[in-house]
Amino acid sequence: MAEIGIDNVAKTFGSKTALRGVNLTIADGEFFSLLGPSGCGKSTLLNIICGLEAPSGGRIFIGGKDVTDVPPKHRGIAMVFQDYALYPHMTVRGNLELPLKASKESRAHIDRKVREVSTVLAINEMLDSYPRQLSGGQRQRVALGRALVRSPKVFLMDEPLSNLDARLRIQMRSELRLLKERLGATVIYVTHDQAEAMTLSDRLAVMSAGELQQVGTPIHLYSHPGNQFVASFLGDIGINMMDGIVEGGGSRGVRIDDAGPVLTLDASFDGIVGRLKKDAPVRVGVRPEHVQLHRTSVPGAAEGTVVLCEQLGSEQHVHVRMGKYTVVARVAATADFRLQQTVFVTFAAGALRLFDKATTVALHAAADTVAA
Amino acid sequence: MKRFPVFVVYALLILACVFALFPIAWGFVTSLKNESEVVAYPPAWIPSTPTFENYANVLSSSLPFYLLNSILVAALTIILSLVIAVHAGYAVSRFDFRGRSTLLYLILASMMVARVSNVVPLYLLSTRFGLLDTKLVLVLIYSGWQMPIAVWLLKDFFASVPQTLDRAAQVDGYGPLAIFYRISLPLVRPGLAAAAILIFMFVWNDFILAVTLTSSESNRMVTVGLYNYVGQFGIQWGQLTAAVIVALLPVIVLFGFVQKTLTQGLTAGAVKG
């Protein structure tokens, strides 16, 4: 069993707080991502799980055992670093052998493990090369191999793909997930790339300013962001955000700005409509795929002007100016929109997300916010 | 930015090379002349009858023995100062302990004392400890003098070794000592080579300490040996220049050995970039 428990872990560096009371449980065999912008504390948390940093408070459990004071080599973990961290004066074989030699394994065992791992990762042709002779992708494989030879219970990965070019990154992403399925190990993966976290993870935690913002499956976090930060951070082209004012008094309307269109809250807001105060300021979020563009006026539509069309081949991103907001719509690649064209904008049913303007917390479902 | 034309750059480089190599070339030419041609005026650029007589005389004298003395003292000095400097350099580069900066500046300050002002006190100390006229006293003092520069040099080399390698080794199961000896130390080989060259050059060229603290033939260093050719009634230019050329050879050989290590970037491929 390699369930990981993070119990109220905090970390300060002098007067700077890197982590504040993080609580998290990662299941055995789970691919779990820590996602957030630079400086949010995700790498610090990974280093604490690894044992490279000591927490200022709280405990770390691996497989039910308190490992807070256990050195990294005795935690049953392996780590893949962002910059590979290959030993440059050793060949690929030397790099792969080092963890096994350090744990004083027999020569036969070392040879067998190196052979196995180099076959799995297709690096057996380069065992006698030095890291400087390898490409970025090959170095990344060797770094993975060095983690694999130890047959750890838990893999910790600190942005392992961020130094690769875009195409190779996508290829390695798939390979990583397949490898994880094959090994069945627990993986904790740190990244600032939401696409990586979304595609790889069974579950993920979004972090900001040393705190967990929300934990859940990728689709849950994408569809039901617990706060404005999570809503904005997930999604390749970002959620459209506008200021709104609740009409209140039993009405289900939310007016965009003072004089903008009135959006109607659907049944998913049944639980909170009664609690929304009249004229309460809110932030309204809607994903680009839920923005619908019409050539002629339809009931409840807001008028806008096309200001930019981005053709991606598989789809098209159309930027529409609506009053003081520019809303991005994800439409079919074949849809024909021209610059300066007048369009009418509606939002798909059930697509609106409301956030308290002051606290930025989601109003639609307070229950699915931070829940480790 | 406007660049110099290539021929100007080459002309300047050639000028610099001529400036640096002329004394050596002239010394070599002189060493091939016989006694009368050495003092002839105007001087001959090329010896009319080149002779290796001076070399034969030098090699049959005690000079080869002095060379061995210098090599031995230089080697021991390199070993002693580097053994201390690698540990000190690693410590000040990797660990943030109280008084670290002060210590570094104290080490630097020790290099600023004019060495010649230390000679008399060192002579007295050597006498008191019974070390006068031994190779050991030279090794100890040279090491003390050269260690600060080696510490500063190696500190920067250790700082250039990515710390992520230490962390990786820690996860892979190495303790602090194994990380130092098996990961960091092999990666600062260019720094070790540079420090060794600096120390070697210093020991090889020192005259004042060698002539002050050693007097017996068995402990004579090559610089003092060269001085033998400067006599009360004249200088034996032919033999002196031949001896100088012979004394240069170990330095050239050493450079040949360490040049590759000095210039290669050993950390290439370690991390991204």
Interface residues (C-beta under 8 A of the other chain):
Chain A: C50 G51 L52 P71 P72 K73 I77 A78 M79 F81 Q82 D83 Y84 A85 L86 Y87 P88 H89 L98 P99 A102 S103 Y130 P131 R132 Q133 L134 G136 R139 R146 R150 N163
Chain B: P162 T164 L165 R167 A168 A169 Q170 V171 D172 G173 Y174 A178 I183 P186 L187 L266 T267 A268 G269 A270 V271 K272
